[in-house]
Amino acid sequence: MSRDIWDPEVYGRYADERSRPFFELVARVPARDPHYVVDAGCGSGELTAELARRWPQALVRGFDSSPAMIAKARPGERLAFEVRDARDELPAPEGLPIDVLVSNAVLQWVPEHRELLPRWLDALAPGGVLAFQVPGNFGAPSHTLVRELCRTTWRDRLGDLARDEHPVDDAAGYLDLLAGPGVRVDAWETTYVHVLPGENAVLGWVQGTALRPMLDRLGGDDDARDAFLADCAAALEKAYPRRAYGTAFPFRRIFVVAVKTA
């Protein structure tokens, strides 16, 4: 994306829930002692730092297209960050081959990522690992209700953003895309049921993700932004009613770990 629409504070509101898939993904990465690790779409870098802790001898590089996110990142002795688009050439300090390439909840924003993934595999060193996860909930009410609002009440200003598309494949689709001679693929899906606290909990979640293009379009028109968020809140509260224990929010995730065996 060409414009920086990410708000690190809003995105980080549910940091624990958002980080859980990352840790479950990385736990399946079979690399023991990689020399160079890349985090593609690293956000504000907290999880990239976990990669440096897991592999204490590795050089770790994180990149993200959002300057606001990278401004929040904290580099270290073996840990560096930069602003870079996922579609750009991968960072390769001194031509160092990549041993582990991680991408956590980023590729859904890259329409051409199905063409990008084979190129990422090619960039890996022999024995290298590509590990990524993407949300698979684009058919859930958290997305369909917002698209319906864009098509109807907000058609004049947001109608073109209401595309009925599924920007990611399922696990079997990625297996079919990546598996082949010299590549071993482990692909799976998990549906989490997050219990979110507070009022308008699902609205709070999607403000940091699915609603960003709409809020960016409305820009500095505070009245319009408030009205749009109120409409979203009313629709989402019906779909995800608040209980005494919180708001149950089912969230499907798709995971892939591809090992370059030759």
N, C-alpha and C positions, 0 to 999 in steps of 0.2 A: 504494500500500500504506500502511496506516495505521501500521504499526509499523516502526521502523528496524532492519532485519535485516542491514544492509550493514556489512561489515568492510573498510575501505579497504586495510588491509595485505594481507589475503587476496586481494581483488579485483585489487590491483596487482601480484601475484606474477608474472604473465605480461604485464607492461605492453607490451612490444614487440609481442607477438603480437596483443594486443587493440587496439593503436593502428593497426596496419597498415590494416585496413579503413577507419578514419576518414580517413586520409590519401588513400586511393584514392577515397573518396567525395568529399572536398572538392576533389580535383584535377579533378573533372568539373563543379564548380559554375562557371557562366559569368559570375558577377558580377565586375565589374572594380573598381568604386569604391563599394561599399555604404556607406550612412551608419549603418545600425543592423543588428546581427547578433545573433541569439539562439541559444543552445545549450540545447536542451530535454533535460534529463536529463544534466547536465554531469559528474556524479560529483565527483571531487576537483579538477576544473578544469584539469588540465595541458593537455588537448587544447583546451579553450576558449581558453587563452592562445595556442595556435597560431593560432586564428582571428584574434586581435588582431594577431599578427605578420604574418599574410598580408595583412590589410587594415588598415594602420597608421593610417588616418584614421577608422576606424569606431568607433562606440560598441558595445561587446560586453557582453552580459548572459548569464550562465549560471544555470540553476536546476536543482535536484534535490530530490526528495522526502525524501532522507536527510540529516538534520542532521549525522550523522557524516561524510558525504562533504563537505558544504559547509564543515564546520569545518576540513577540510584544504585548502580552496581558498585561493588567494592573489590578492586583488584588486590592480588596478593603476590607472594614471591613467585609462584608458578601459575598464577591465575590472572588472565587479562581479558578485557572486554572491548568491543568495538561496535559501531553502528554499521550494519551491513544487511542487505536484503538476502533472503533465503535463496533467491534466484541467481545471485551473483556467484562468482567463483569462490570456492571455499577457501578460508584462510590457510596458508601453508608457509609458516615461518621457515625460511631457509630451505624450502622444498621438503619439509618434514612430512612423511606419509601419515595419514590418519589411521589410528588403530581402533578408535571408538567414536562413532558419530551418533549423538543423541538429539532427538527433536521431540519436545514435550508440548502437545496441544498447540501446534503452530500450522501444520500443513493444511488444515481446513481453510485457512486464509489464502492459500496459494492455489489458484485454479489449475495451474499446469503442473501440480506436484506429481502426478502420475508419470509425466515425462522426466521430472527432476530426480525421482528416486533411483532409477537405474544409473543415472550419472553419478549420484552419490555413492552407490555401490562401487562403481568403477574407480572412484577416488580413494577407496580404502586400500590400505596395505594388505598383503596376503594374510589371511587369518583375521582380518578386521571385522568389526561388528557395526551394523546399522540398527539402531533401536529407536522406534518412535511410537507415540500414541496420539490418537485424535479422538475428539468427542464424536459419538455416534447418535446423538439425540435430536437430530434436525427435524424428525417427524414428531417430536414430543410437543405437548401444549405450550411449553415455554418458548417454542419457536413458531408453531403454527398460528397461535393466537396473535402474536405480534405481527406476523405476515398478513393476517386477515385485517388487522387494524390499518396497516399500511395500504392495503388494497381498497379499503372502504372509507372510514372516517378521515384518514390522512392521505387519501389518494393523491390530492393535488401536490403535496409536498414530498411524500415518501413512496408513492405508488411504484416507482421503478425499483425500489429496494425490496419488494415483496416477491422475490423470485422463488418459485417452488422447486428448488434444486437440492440435491443431496451432495454436498461438496466432497464427501469422502466415500470410500468403498467399505464393505464389510470385511471381516477378517479373511474370508475365503477369497475375496477379490484381490486383496494384497498378496495373499499366498500365490495366486495365479499369476500376478504381475511379476513377482520377484523370484520365485523358485525356479531353479533350472540348473544346468551343469555348473558346478563350482559355487553354488549358493544353497545354503540350508536355511529354511525359514520356519520360525515358530510364530504362529499367529493365533490370537484368541480375543475374546470379548468378555467384558465384565459389566454388569449393571450394579452400580452403587445406589443405595438409598440413603442419601445424605439427610440428616435431620438439622434443619437450619433454624437458628434462634431469631426471635424478634418479629416485628410486624413487617409486612411486605417483603418477606424473606426471599422469595424467588425473584422478585423485581430487583432486589439488591444484588443478587447473583448475576442476572443477565445484563445489568447496567455495566458490568465490567467486561462483557463479551458480546453477546448477540445484539445489544442495543447500541453499541458504539457507532456503527455507520449512521444510524438514524439520528442519534444525538449530535454527531458531527455535522450532519446535513442541517439540522435546526440551528446550529451555531450559537450565536449570542442572543438569540430570541428567547429570553428567559420565560416569557409567558407561554410560548409554544412548547418549549421543553417541559415545563411544569404540566401543561395540559396533556401532552403525549404520555408522560410518565404516569399521570393519574389514570388515563385510559388503560394503560398497560397494567397498572396495579389492580384495577377493578376486574379485568379479565383473568389475571393470574391468580388472584385470591379465590376466585370461584373454582379454578382448576386444581389449585393446591391449597386446600383449606388449612388454616392453622389449628393445631391441636394443643392440648395441655402440655405435651412434651416438645412441641415445636412443629415445624412444617416439613413433612416428608417430601423429598425431591429426588425421584428416581433419575439416574444419570448413567447412560450407557457409554462405555469407552471401548475403543478398539486398539489393540496392542500388536506390534510386530517387532520381532528380533530376527534379523537376517545376518548370517555369518558367511563371510567370503572364504570358502574353504580352499580355493585355488586361485 
